[in-house]
Amino acid sequence: MTLGFDAAVLNGEGRAGLPAWDLLEDDPGGELREEEWEVAGLGHEPVLRADVVRLLLPTPRPGLRLVDCTTGLAGHSEALLEAAPPDAELLGFERDPVARAEARRRLERFGHRIHLAAEPFSQFEEVLDRTGWTHVDALLADLGVSSLQLDDASRGFSFQADAALDMRMDPTHGEDAASLIERLDENELGRLLREFGEEPAARRIARAIKRSDESPRTTGALRALVHRATGPRGGRRHDPATLTFQALRIAVNAELDELDQLLEALPRRLAPQGRVAVLAYHSLEDRRVKRAFSVWARSCVCPPELPVCRCGGRARARALTRRVITPGEEEIARNPRARSARLRAIEWVGEGQEGGDT
Ligand SMILES: C[S@@+](CC[C@H](N)C(=O)[O-])C[C@H]1O[C@@H](n2cnc3c(N)ncnc32)[C@H](O)[C@@H]1O
């Protein structure tokens, strides 16, 4: 099966056999509920801006190299640069050309200190090499789509308006959602909806879509097919099409694969005392971040069945967020899309050095 995204994850293999990773902190909300799957983005202010700056720039040092993996409209990038010393440089990834142009405009005043990359952040190491950076001192990933993308009906991310079923963050590359649906068979589509949307009616919805006379090419047509399968309310508080749209967006943009590749590369490119902060908006992302951070912060990597530690391992990172940080009521009232945000951060202590929680 060629789905154009991480089939191992789709098959659930990505989760099997991984070490327990609940050691670091607990998640006060538990698994995110269906309504929390609603897409979060940047709103009018960057999500948890003050916490992101505080965690990433505790004591600004000269010559800092900052990375914003998801520059968007550059709200966080701008806040970080304002708080950083005047010689700090920022490398920003942004695969949406519209957002990138907007970010360039917003960051213009920082001149040669800004480097913007059109590549997805999975190409983190290649772009770092091209920029001439071996390591980074602070890195942010504010995952998911932006308000800019959601609010522009023509991008096809939202069913609030009828538009072509596109959903690509970078509309110049890759397969759009309509073509993906057309290419997959009923079983593949059902699995996609279950794995990426945790959609309880995945099979029923896939059947309704694949057995319809015409493959959906618009957001309105897709939503109508989901409603045909579930009923217009589907016994849910939110539109029954929410999880289907979510799953397709994740698949079209290979969002989980992107995150996995970034997390895999980070240990090679973080400077000692380098800091990482990730804002996740749904449980599939947040689980991956929590698991990676927990593995890095754990000293012993012996199999659980060994009664005593034989590896003599040392933690490579220390957690900066013993409990996940979530936006307060005031921020949510100002920016409802921040509602499902979960912020986690670590500091890299390096290979073979002493770690531990603060
Ligand atoms: C939630 S928004 C970021 C908002 C930003 N923090 C701000 O303050 O304006 C996420 C942005 O990251 C971009 N993006 C998501 N995944 C990406 C990837 N794998 N590579 C590059 N850009 C990505 C999206 O196009 C979107 O513009």
The ligand as an SDF file (V2000), in Angstrom:
LIG
                    3D

 27 29  0  0  0  0  0  0  0  0999 V2000
    0.3740   26.6410   14.1700 C   0  0  0  0  0  0  0  0  0  0  0  0
    1.1400   27.4370   12.8320 S   0  0  0  0  0  0  0  0  0  0  0  0
    2.4930   28.2960   13.5380 C   0  0  0  0  0  0  0  0  0  0  0  0
    2.1880   29.6760   14.0020 C   0  0  0  0  0  0  0  0  0  0  0  0
    3.4080   30.4430   14.4690 C   0  0  0  0  0  0  0  0  0  0  0  0
    3.9730   29.8560   15.6460 N   0  0  0  0  0  0  0  0  0  0  0  0
    3.1300   31.9020   14.6900 C   0  0  0  0  0  0  0  0  0  0  0  0
    3.3650   32.3990   15.7950 O   0  0  0  0  0  0  0  0  0  0  0  0
    2.6880   32.5780   13.7490 O   0  0  0  0  0  0  0  0  0  0  0  0
    1.9810   26.1300   12.0280 C   0  0  0  0  0  0  0  0  0  0  0  0
    2.6880   26.5370   10.7510 C   0  0  0  0  0  0  0  0  0  0  0  0
    3.6780   25.5610   10.4950 O   0  0  0  0  0  0  0  0  0  0  0  0
    3.6690   25.2070    9.1410 C   0  0  0  0  0  0  0  0  0  0  0  0
    4.0930   23.8180    9.0900 N   0  0  0  0  0  0  0  0  0  0  0  0
    3.4280   22.7560    9.6140 C   0  0  0  0  0  0  0  0  0  0  0  0
    4.1170   21.6370    9.4200 N   0  0  0  0  0  0  0  0  0  0  0  0
    5.2570   21.9900    8.7820 C   0  0  0  0  0  0  0  0  0  0  0  0
    6.3950   21.2540    8.3250 C   0  0  0  0  0  0  0  0  0  0  0  0
    6.4770   19.9400    8.4890 N   0  0  0  0  0  0  0  0  0  0  0  0
    7.4090   21.9400    7.7510 N   0  0  0  0  0  0  0  0  0  0  0  0
    7.3320   23.2930    7.5930 C   0  0  0  0  0  0  0  0  0  0  0  0
    6.2680   24.0350    7.9780 N   0  0  0  0  0  0  0  0  0  0  0  0
    5.2530   23.3870    8.5760 C   0  0  0  0  0  0  0  0  0  0  0  0
    2.2520   25.4260    8.6640 C   0  0  0  0  0  0  0  0  0  0  0  0
    2.2420   25.7250    7.2910 O   0  0  0  0  0  0  0  0  0  0  0  0
    1.8050   26.6060    9.5350 C   0  0  0  0  0  0  0  0  0  0  0  0
    2.0150   27.8130    8.8690 O   0  0  0  0  0  0  0  0  0  0  0  0
  1  2  1  0
  2  3  1  0
  2 10  1  0
  3  4  1  0
  4  5  1  0
  5  6  1  0
  5  7  1  0
  7  8  2  0
  7  9  1  0
 10 11  1  0
 11 12  1  0
 11 26  1  0
 12 13  1  0
 13 14  1  0
 13 24  1  0
 14 15  1  0
 14 23  1  0
 15 16  2  0
 16 17  1  0
 17 18  1  0
 17 23  2  0
 18 19  1  0
 18 20  2  0
 20 21  1  0
 21 22  2  0
 22 23  1  0
 24 25  1  0
 24 26  1  0
 26 27  1  0
M  CHG  2   2   1   9  -1
M  END
$$$$
